[in-house]
Amino acid sequence: MTNSKKKGNLWENRLANWLSDNGIKASKDGASGGGNREKGDIVNNINCTIESKATKTVHLKEWWKQVETSANTHHNTPLLFIHQDGMREDEWLVVLNNYDWLDLVKGDKKIDTSYQDPKVKWEIKNAVEALKKLLKYYD
């Protein structure tokens, strides 16, 4: 497929469908690629900014900066899904911050599908992190 916009739309739709098929409320953002996007390429109910890239060549630093900047603006977790040419149609590489990964592995971060005010969640997360740093001085 030569048209990169069509290719991007195709893979964003496939990713949104795959997420939905696996129990996450997700849809392609109609404004994807535009300046007034809500939260990345895929609108979702897991409080994440999701960027989807389908490509032959990976530009990880550039793409990570894009999704991280958007996630910081929206006070949520950045997720980068990469589908590289030659991969199965239902396969992506997922890039996330090491602390977010650690929270998931340790079970500290559970996916809550109920509505949460992202600003409050972000403020609480920042307060917890600040307290952890402060407590290191008292050990």
C-alpha positions as CSV (number, residue, x, y, z in Angstrom):
1,M,0.0,0.0,0.0
2,T,1.7,3.2,-1.1
3,N,-0.5,5.9,0.5
4,S,0.8,6.3,4.1
5,K,-2.4,7.9,5.3
6,K,-4.5,5.0,4.1
7,K,-2.0,2.5,5.6
8,G,-2.1,4.4,8.9
9,N,-5.9,4.4,9.0
10,L,-6.0,0.7,8.1
11,W,-3.7,-0.3,11.0
12,E,-5.4,2.1,13.5
13,N,-8.7,0.5,12.7
14,R,-7.2,-3.0,13.0
15,L,-5.6,-2.1,16.4
16,A,-8.9,-0.6,17.7
17,N,-10.8,-3.7,16.6
18,W,-8.2,-6.0,18.2
19,L,-8.4,-4.1,21.5
20,S,-12.2,-4.2,21.4
21,D,-12.1,-8.0,20.6
22,N,-10.0,-8.4,23.7
23,G,-12.3,-6.5,26.1
24,I,-11.0,-2.9,25.9
25,K,-13.4,-0.3,24.8
26,A,-11.6,1.3,21.9
27,S,-12.1,3.0,18.6
28,K,-10.1,4.9,16.0
29,D,-10.0,8.6,16.7
30,G,-11.6,10.3,13.8
31,A,-9.3,13.3,14.2
32,S,-6.2,11.1,14.3
33,G,-3.3,12.9,12.6
34,G,-5.0,16.3,13.2
35,G,-3.9,19.0,15.6
36,N,-6.8,18.8,18.1
37,R,-6.6,15.1,19.0
38,E,-8.1,14.0,22.2
39,K,-5.7,11.2,23.3
40,G,-3.6,9.7,20.5
41,D,-4.8,7.5,17.6
42,I,-7.1,5.2,19.6
43,V,-9.8,6.5,21.9
44,N,-10.0,4.1,24.9
45,N,-11.4,3.5,28.4
46,I,-8.1,2.5,30.1
47,N,-6.8,6.1,30.6
48,C,-4.0,5.7,28.1
49,T,-2.7,7.7,25.2
50,I,-2.3,5.2,22.4
51,E,-0.3,5.9,19.3
52,S,-0.3,3.3,16.5
53,K,2.5,3.1,13.9
54,A,2.6,0.7,10.9
55,T,5.9,0.9,9.1
56,K,8.9,-0.7,7.5
57,T,11.4,1.3,9.5
58,V,11.1,2.1,13.2
59,H,11.7,5.6,14.5
60,L,11.4,4.8,18.2
61,K,12.8,8.0,19.8
62,E,10.6,10.2,17.6
63,W,7.5,8.2,18.1
64,W,8.0,7.8,21.9
65,K,8.5,11.5,22.3
66,Q,5.2,12.1,20.4
67,V,3.1,9.7,22.6
68,E,4.8,10.8,25.8
69,T,4.2,14.5,25.1
70,S,0.5,13.8,24.4
71,A,0.1,11.6,27.4
72,N,1.7,14.2,29.7
73,T,-0.8,16.8,28.3
74,H,-3.7,14.5,29.1
75,H,-2.2,13.2,32.4
76,N,-2.3,9.5,31.5
77,T,-0.2,6.6,30.5
78,P,1.6,6.6,27.1
79,L,1.4,3.4,25.0
80,L,3.0,3.0,21.6
81,F,1.9,0.1,19.4
82,I,4.2,-0.7,16.4
83,H,3.3,-3.0,13.6
84,Q,6.3,-3.6,11.4
85,D,5.9,-4.8,7.9
86,G,6.1,-8.6,7.8
87,M,4.4,-9.1,11.2
88,R,1.2,-11.1,11.5
89,E,-1.9,-8.9,11.1
90,D,-2.9,-9.3,14.7
91,E,0.6,-8.6,16.1
92,W,2.1,-5.4,17.5
93,L,5.1,-4.5,19.6
94,V,4.0,-2.4,22.6
95,V,6.3,0.2,24.1
96,L,5.6,1.6,27.5
97,N,7.6,3.3,30.3
98,N,9.6,1.0,32.6
99,Y,7.7,2.3,35.7
100,D,4.3,1.7,34.1
101,W,5.6,-1.8,33.1
102,L,6.8,-2.5,36.7
103,D,3.4,-1.4,38.1
104,L,1.6,-3.8,35.7
105,V,4.0,-6.7,36.5
106,K,3.8,-6.2,40.2
107,G,0.0,-5.9,40.0
108,D,-0.1,-2.4,41.5
109,K,-1.9,-1.0,38.5
110,K,-5.2,-2.6,37.8
111,I,-7.2,-1.6,34.8
112,D,-10.4,0.1,36.0
113,T,-13.0,0.6,33.3
114,S,-15.1,3.0,35.4
115,Y,-14.7,6.7,34.9
116,Q,-12.0,8.5,36.7
117,D,-11.1,12.1,36.6
118,P,-7.6,12.0,34.9
119,K,-6.5,15.2,36.7
120,V,-7.2,13.8,40.1
121,K,-5.6,10.5,39.3
122,W,-2.5,12.3,38.0
123,E,-2.3,14.5,41.1
124,I,-2.5,11.5,43.4
125,K,0.1,9.6,41.4
126,N,2.5,12.6,41.6
127,A,1.8,12.9,45.4
128,V,2.6,9.3,46.0
129,E,5.8,9.5,44.0
130,A,6.8,12.7,45.9
131,L,6.1,10.9,49.2
132,K,8.2,7.9,48.2
133,K,11.2,10.2,47.4
134,L,10.7,12.0,50.7
135,L,10.6,8.7,52.7
136,K,14.0,7.7,51.3
137,Y,15.5,10.4,53.5
138,Y,14.1,8.9,56.6
139,D,15.3,5.3,56.1
